[in-house]
Amino acid sequence: MKNLIYIFILLPLLWGCSTNIPTAAENGEGLSFEKNDRDEYDIIVLDTGYDLFLRTIAQPESFHSEEFYKTRNSFYVNEWNIRNSQPQRYDPNFYSTYIDYNPSVEYGVHFEYKLYNFFKYIEWKYKVRF
C-alpha cells in the first residue's frame, strides 16, 4: 500500500517535469515555395526568427556553391519527407508539410541558399538532427 502511494505521488511529478517544445504547426510556422513576378522561385517561412537567423547566424550566400546547396537540400528534403510519411514514428505536427523539391529544376542559388538555411534553422532552433 505504501508503494502505491509513492507511485501516485511520483507519477504526476515526473509527468509535470517533462519539457514541452512547441512545434512549428503550433507556432503558426511553415514553409511555402512561390514563384515571384520575375519568374524566380522564393521561399516563404512563416517564422519570425528565420529572417533573424539568416541575418545573424547563417553563412553568407556566396559561402558555398549552388551545387553544394542542391546536394544538401536533396538530402534534407528527402529526410524531411521520410519523417512526414511516418507519423507514428515522428511528430506529425512538426513534419506536417510535404516538401515538393526536385533537384533537377533550376531554382536559383538564392532559393537553394534559403532552403538550406531553413533546415539549418530547424536544427538550430528545435535541436533536430537530420
FENQUI-V463452 format. One record per pair of residues at least 6 apart in sequence whose ideal C-beta (glycine too) atoms are under 6 Angstrom apart, sorted by sequence separation. I is the first residue (numbers start at 1). GAP is how many residues later the second one is. D is the distance in whole Angstrom. If there is no record, write none. Layout:
i | gap | d
I | GAP | D
I | GAP | D
//
This chain:
i | gap | d
35 | 6 | 6
36 | 6 | 5
122 | 6 | 5
83 | 7 | 4
33 | 8 | 6
34 | 8 | 5
33 | 10 | 6
84 | 11 | 4
32 | 12 | 5
83 | 12 | 4
31 | 14 | 6
84 | 14 | 5
30 | 16 | 5
29 | 17 | 5
81 | 17 | 6
29 | 18 | 4
80 | 19 | 6
77 | 22 | 5
77 | 24 | 4
74 | 29 | 5
70 | 33 | 5
73 | 39 | 6
70 | 42 | 6
73 | 42 | 5
66 | 43 | 4
69 | 43 | 4
73 | 43 | 6
76 | 43 | 4
69 | 44 | 6
72 | 44 | 5
66 | 46 | 6
69 | 47 | 5
79 | 51 | 5
61 | 52 | 5
76 | 54 | 6
58 | 59 | 5
54 | 63 | 6
41 | 66 | 5
25 | 68 | 4
40 | 68 | 6
53 | 68 | 5
23 | 70 | 4
24 | 70 | 6
41 | 70 | 5
23 | 71 | 4
25 | 71 | 5
43 | 71 | 5
50 | 71 | 5
43 | 72 | 6
45 | 73 | 6
//
